[in-house]
Amino acid sequence: MKILIIGGGNMGLTYAQSFLRSHITSKEDMMILEKSPQKAEELMQRDIGTVYGRPEDCIRQSDLVILAVKPQDAPVLFDIIRPLIDPQQVFLSIMAGVKLQTIAKGLGAEKIIRAMPNLPAQIGMGMTAFTSSESVTRIELVMVQNLLNTTGKTVYVEKEEAIDAATAISGSGPAYVWFFMKSMMDAAQDMGFNQSEAELLVSQTFRGAIELFNKTDFTCEEWIVKVCSKGGTTEAALASYEQNLVRDDIMAGAKAALLRATALGKAE
Ligand SMILES: NC(=O)c1ccc[n+]([C@@H]2O[C@H](COP(=O)([O-])OP(=O)(O)OC[C@H]3O[C@@H](n4cnc5c(N)ncnc54)[C@H](OP(=O)(O)O)[C@@H]3O)[C@@H](O)[C@H]2O)c1
């Protein structure tokens, strides 16, 4: 299967490297279309497939076209490639906020899959939600899911609105985690640890808590009960969080992200 990635930036490169690393495709079947000559040169040096500068040289040969340009570059890209595509080709878009219908209309194509990855995809620890238009077959969907799985875990959602919700949870989510980590690092430094000690204490604590959660059947609440002893230190911290409505604030943050994702989708 020949794969063409349009846009060899951060995500385009992440996908190309993940597919090759997992041997799901070969360099011979990997094509990248990049408009910036400087980036194209850098991609060629990496030896991850054939790099093209002109869409007419690569679009028709590909079984799957991955759209990995910035959302604001989508209208121009659609205009350029619309006359070149085969309407039966499968398109996978990772462009944030660009709807299935917009892509279908822009390209004059029917088989569209829309995915929302997140940054840890760069290290194979990503979380991707994806959905598709009705014309995509089960086989095509499985083929694309296998590719997406090389960057981490995936979930298929029936309703496109769930992509906005995934954007608010897993798409933006790494930043929420880093925000919480930074707050704990600041607290550690206030208590006398130096920066590197604070980073170690906090990052290893997050890592351990997440691994423990993933490797057992206990819920977050059950783990909290296990850590808290009556009148102890953890209970004191959690009581302060409750009193300061930290949980409500975290939920409000995620909901603000959802509102923004929905508004950006409507503004297209
Ligand atoms: N980064 C993330 O974590 C993340 C998460 C979820 C979704 N996404 C989505 O992934 C997409 C790519 O993001 P990114 O961070 O990888 O962007 P990026 O680094 O800017 O890469 C996009 C590349 O596409 C090139 N390009 C633009 N128009 C083109 C065209 N017509 N033909 C060929 N190449 C073209 C750009 O070249 P120029 O620089 O010359 O314009 C740039 O090299 C975005 O739509 C974003 O919403 C990203």
The ligand as an SDF file (V2000), in Angstrom:
LIG
                    3D

 48 52  0  0  0  0  0  0  0  0999 V2000
    1.2690   18.9210   16.7460 N   0  0  0  0  0  0  0  0  0  0  0  0
    0.3120   18.2220   17.3750 C   0  0  0  0  0  0  0  0  0  0  0  0
    0.4440   17.7150   18.4860 O   0  0  0  0  0  0  0  0  0  0  0  0
   -1.0100   17.9980   16.6970 C   0  0  0  0  0  0  0  0  0  0  0  0
   -2.0170   17.3150   17.3790 C   0  0  0  0  0  0  0  0  0  0  0  0
   -3.2240   17.0900   16.7200 C   0  0  0  0  0  0  0  0  0  0  0  0
   -3.3980   17.5450   15.4180 C   0  0  0  0  0  0  0  0  0  0  0  0
   -2.3940   18.2270   14.7970 N   0  0  0  0  0  0  0  0  0  0  0  0
   -2.6190   18.7020   13.4220 C   0  0  0  0  0  0  0  0  0  0  0  0
   -1.5750   18.2410   12.5940 O   0  0  0  0  0  0  0  0  0  0  0  0
   -1.4290   19.1360   11.5000 C   0  0  0  0  0  0  0  0  0  0  0  0
    0.0480   19.3890   11.2710 C   0  0  0  0  0  0  0  0  0  0  0  0
    0.6000   20.0280   12.4170 O   0  0  0  0  0  0  0  0  0  0  0  0
    2.1740   20.2220   12.5290 P   0  0  0  0  0  0  0  0  0  0  0  0
    2.4390   20.6970   13.9080 O   0  0  0  0  0  0  0  0  0  0  0  0
    2.8670   19.0110   12.0090 O   0  0  0  0  0  0  0  0  0  0  0  0
    2.3730   21.4430   11.4620 O   0  0  0  0  0  0  0  0  0  0  0  0
    3.7110   21.9080   10.7480 P   0  0  0  0  0  0  0  0  0  0  0  0
    4.9100   21.4790   11.5220 O   0  0  0  0  0  0  0  0  0  0  0  0
    3.5450   23.3630   10.4000 O   0  0  0  0  0  0  0  0  0  0  0  0
    3.7280   21.0500    9.3910 O   0  0  0  0  0  0  0  0  0  0  0  0
    2.9030   21.3180    8.3040 C   0  0  0  0  0  0  0  0  0  0  0  0
    3.7880   21.2750    7.0490 C   0  0  0  0  0  0  0  0  0  0  0  0
    2.9420   21.2810    5.9190 O   0  0  0  0  0  0  0  0  0  0  0  0
    3.5610   22.1190    4.9380 C   0  0  0  0  0  0  0  0  0  0  0  0
    2.5470   22.5260    3.9720 N   0  0  0  0  0  0  0  0  0  0  0  0
    1.6260   23.5220    4.0580 C   0  0  0  0  0  0  0  0  0  0  0  0
    0.8720   23.5670    2.9380 N   0  0  0  0  0  0  0  0  0  0  0  0
    1.3270   22.5940    2.1180 C   0  0  0  0  0  0  0  0  0  0  0  0
    0.9650   22.1430    0.8150 C   0  0  0  0  0  0  0  0  0  0  0  0
   -0.0170   22.7450    0.1110 N   0  0  0  0  0  0  0  0  0  0  0  0
    1.6280   21.0960    0.2810 N   0  0  0  0  0  0  0  0  0  0  0  0
    2.6250   20.5030    0.9550 C   0  0  0  0  0  0  0  0  0  0  0  0
    3.0440   20.8840    2.2050 N   0  0  0  0  0  0  0  0  0  0  0  0
    2.3960   21.9140    2.7710 C   0  0  0  0  0  0  0  0  0  0  0  0
    4.1150   23.2550    5.7530 C   0  0  0  0  0  0  0  0  0  0  0  0
    5.0800   23.9900    5.0300 O   0  0  0  0  0  0  0  0  0  0  0  0
    5.3360   25.5500    5.4420 P   0  0  0  0  0  0  0  0  0  0  0  0
    5.9770   25.5070    6.7800 O   0  0  0  0  0  0  0  0  0  0  0  0
    6.2140   26.0530    4.3510 O   0  0  0  0  0  0  0  0  0  0  0  0
    3.9820   26.2250    5.4760 O   0  0  0  0  0  0  0  0  0  0  0  0
    4.7170   22.4890    6.9230 C   0  0  0  0  0  0  0  0  0  0  0  0
    6.0260   22.0300    6.6210 O   0  0  0  0  0  0  0  0  0  0  0  0
   -2.2210   20.3980   11.8400 C   0  0  0  0  0  0  0  0  0  0  0  0
   -3.3770   20.4640   11.0380 O   0  0  0  0  0  0  0  0  0  0  0  0
   -2.6000   20.2160   13.2920 C   0  0  0  0  0  0  0  0  0  0  0  0
   -3.9000   20.7450   13.5460 O   0  0  0  0  0  0  0  0  0  0  0  0
   -1.2080   18.4560   15.3980 C   0  0  0  0  0  0  0  0  0  0  0  0
  1  2  1  0
  2  3  2  0
  2  4  1  0
  4  5  1  0
  4 48  2  0
  5  6  2  0
  6  7  1  0
  7  8  2  0
  8  9  1  0
  8 48  1  0
  9 10  1  0
  9 46  1  0
 10 11  1  0
 11 12  1  0
 11 44  1  0
 12 13  1  0
 13 14  1  0
 14 15  2  0
 14 16  1  0
 14 17  1  0
 17 18  1  0
 18 19  2  0
 18 20  1  0
 18 21  1  0
 21 22  1  0
 22 23  1  0
 23 24  1  0
 23 42  1  0
 24 25  1  0
 25 26  1  0
 25 36  1  0
 26 27  1  0
 26 35  1  0
 27 28  2  0
 28 29  1  0
 29 30  1  0
 29 35  2  0
 30 31  1  0
 30 32  2  0
 32 33  1  0
 33 34  2  0
 34 35  1  0
 36 37  1  0
 36 42  1  0
 37 38  1  0
 38 39  2  0
 38 40  1  0
 38 41  1  0
 42 43  1  0
 44 45  1  0
 44 46  1  0
 46 47  1  0
M  CHG  2   8   1  16  -1
M  END
$$$$
